[in-house]
Amino acid sequence: MPNTSTRLTALLLTIILLSSCKGVNDIKFTGADGFEFKGMENNAVNFAADIGVSNPSSIGFKVIEVNLKATIDGIFIGTLTATDKVKIPARSDSLYRMNFSLQLANLITGASTLYTLSRKKQVNADLSGYVRARSWLTVKKVEVQESRDIEVPKNYR
C-alpha cells in the first residue's frame, strides 16, 4: 500500500497535468503581419509571418503541429502547416515569427486564385483544423475555427 507522501505526490502531479491542459485552451490568436514570400516548391507556397498570440494562463506551452484548411473569399486554397515549433511563454502577449507551407489543393487553380486575390485590397480568410500543443508532459489538440478579414499588403497588389 502506497504511503501518504507517494499519494500526495501523485495528487499534485495530477493537478499540475490537468491545469496544464486547460491553459492551452485560453490562448488567443491576435493577428498576422509581416508576410514574407519564401518561394514555391512542388504544390506548396512557402512563406513566413509574424503571428500574434496571447497566452493569459500561468502555463507555457510549445506549438508542435499546425494543420489548417485555408479558404479565401469562399474558395478552398489548400492546407496550411507550420514547419517551426514555437514556444509560447506563460502570461505573454507577443509576436512570433513562424515559417509556413501552404499545400495547394490544385497548383493551377490555386496559383491563379492567389494571384486574383492578391489584386484585392481586402480578403476574408477562413482557417479550420487544429493546432497541437505540448505543455509539460501532455499534448493537447486544440480545434481552430477562425475567420478574419485581412488587408492585402500593398507590395503584393
C-alpha positions in Angstrom: 0.0 0.0 0.0 1.5 3.4 -1.0 2.4 5.8 1.8 1.0 9.2 2.3 3.8 11.1 0.6 3.5 9.0 -2.5 -0.2 9.7 -2.7 0.3 13.4 -2.1 3.0 13.5 -4.9 0.6 11.6 -7.3 -2.2 14.0 -6.5 -0.1 17.1 -7.0 1.3 15.7 -10.3 -2.3 15.0 -11.5 -3.4 18.5 -10.6 -0.5 20.1 -12.4 -1.1 18.0 -15.5 -4.8 18.8 -15.6 -4.2 22.5 -15.1 -1.5 22.5 -17.9 -4.1 21.1 -20.3 -6.6 23.8 -19.5 -4.1 26.6 -20.2 -3.8 25.7 -23.9 -7.5 26.5 -24.4 -7.1 30.1 -23.1 -4.8 31.2 -25.9 -6.0 33.8 -28.5 -4.7 34.4 -32.0 -4.3 38.2 -32.2 -3.3 38.7 -35.8 -0.8 38.1 -38.5 1.6 40.6 -40.1 5.0 40.8 -41.8 4.3 38.3 -44.5 7.5 37.3 -46.4 7.3 35.0 -49.5 9.9 32.3 -49.4 9.2 30.5 -52.6 7.3 27.7 -54.3 8.2 24.1 -54.3 6.1 21.4 -55.9 2.5 22.3 -55.0 3.5 24.3 -51.9 3.8 28.0 -51.3 6.3 28.7 -48.5 6.2 31.9 -46.5 7.0 33.4 -43.1 4.8 35.6 -41.0 4.7 37.3 -37.6 1.8 35.6 -35.6 0.3 37.4 -32.6 -0.5 35.1 -29.7 -1.9 36.0 -26.3 -1.4 33.4 -23.5 -3.0 34.7 -20.3 -2.6 31.4 -18.5 0.1 30.6 -16.0 1.2 27.6 -18.2 3.6 28.0 -21.1 3.5 25.5 -24.0 5.1 24.7 -27.3 3.1 24.6 -30.6 4.3 21.3 -32.2 1.9 21.0 -35.1 -0.4 23.2 -37.2 -2.8 21.7 -39.7 -5.4 24.1 -41.1 -7.7 24.1 -44.1 -7.4 27.6 -45.8 -10.3 29.1 -47.6 -10.0 32.7 -49.0 -13.1 34.5 -50.1 -15.0 31.2 -50.1 -12.5 29.4 -52.3 -10.6 26.4 -50.8 -6.9 27.1 -51.4 -5.2 24.3 -49.6 -3.8 23.0 -46.3 -1.6 25.3 -44.2 1.1 23.7 -42.0 3.8 25.2 -39.8 7.4 24.0 -40.1 8.5 25.5 -36.8 7.9 24.5 -33.3 7.3 27.7 -31.3 7.5 28.1 -27.5 4.7 30.4 -26.0 5.6 31.5 -22.5 3.1 31.8 -19.7 1.4 35.2 -19.3 2.6 36.6 -22.6 1.2 38.6 -25.5 3.8 38.7 -28.3 4.5 38.2 -32.0 6.3 35.0 -33.1 8.0 34.6 -36.4 6.9 31.3 -38.0 7.5 29.6 -41.3 4.5 28.1 -43.1 3.8 25.9 -46.0 0.5 26.2 -47.9 0.0 22.9 -49.8 -2.2 24.0 -52.7 -5.2 21.8 -53.5 -4.6 22.3 -57.2 -1.5 24.0 -58.5 -3.0 25.8 -61.5 -6.3 27.0 -59.9 -4.6 27.7 -56.6 -2.0 29.9 -58.1 -4.5 31.7 -60.3 -6.8 32.2 -57.3 -3.9 33.6 -55.2 -2.9 35.9 -58.0 -6.5 37.2 -58.3 -6.9 37.6 -54.6 -3.6 39.5 -54.4 -5.1 42.3 -56.5 -7.8 43.0 -53.9 -7.4 45.4 -51.0 -9.0 43.0 -48.5 -9.9 39.3 -48.4 -11.8 37.1 -46.0 -9.7 34.2 -44.7 -11.2 31.1 -43.0 -9.0 28.6 -41.3 -10.3 25.4 -39.8 -8.5 22.5 -38.4 -6.3 22.0 -35.4 -3.2 23.1 -33.6 -1.4 20.6 -31.4 0.5 21.9 -28.3 2.7 20.4 -25.7 2.6 21.5 -22.1 4.8 19.7 -19.7 4.1 16.0 -20.3 0.7 16.4 -22.0 -0.1 17.0 -25.7 -3.4 18.7 -26.4 -5.1 19.1 -29.8 -7.0 22.4 -30.0 -9.6 22.8 -32.7 -9.4 26.0 -34.7 -12.3 27.8 -36.4 -11.1 31.3 -37.4 -12.5 33.8 -39.9 -10.9 37.2 -40.4 -10.9 40.0 -42.9 -7.2 40.6 -43.9 -5.7 43.6 -45.6 -3.6 42.6 -48.6 -0.2 44.3 -48.3 0.4 46.9 -51.0 3.6 45.3 -52.2 1.6 42.2 -53.2 -1.1 44.2 -55.2 
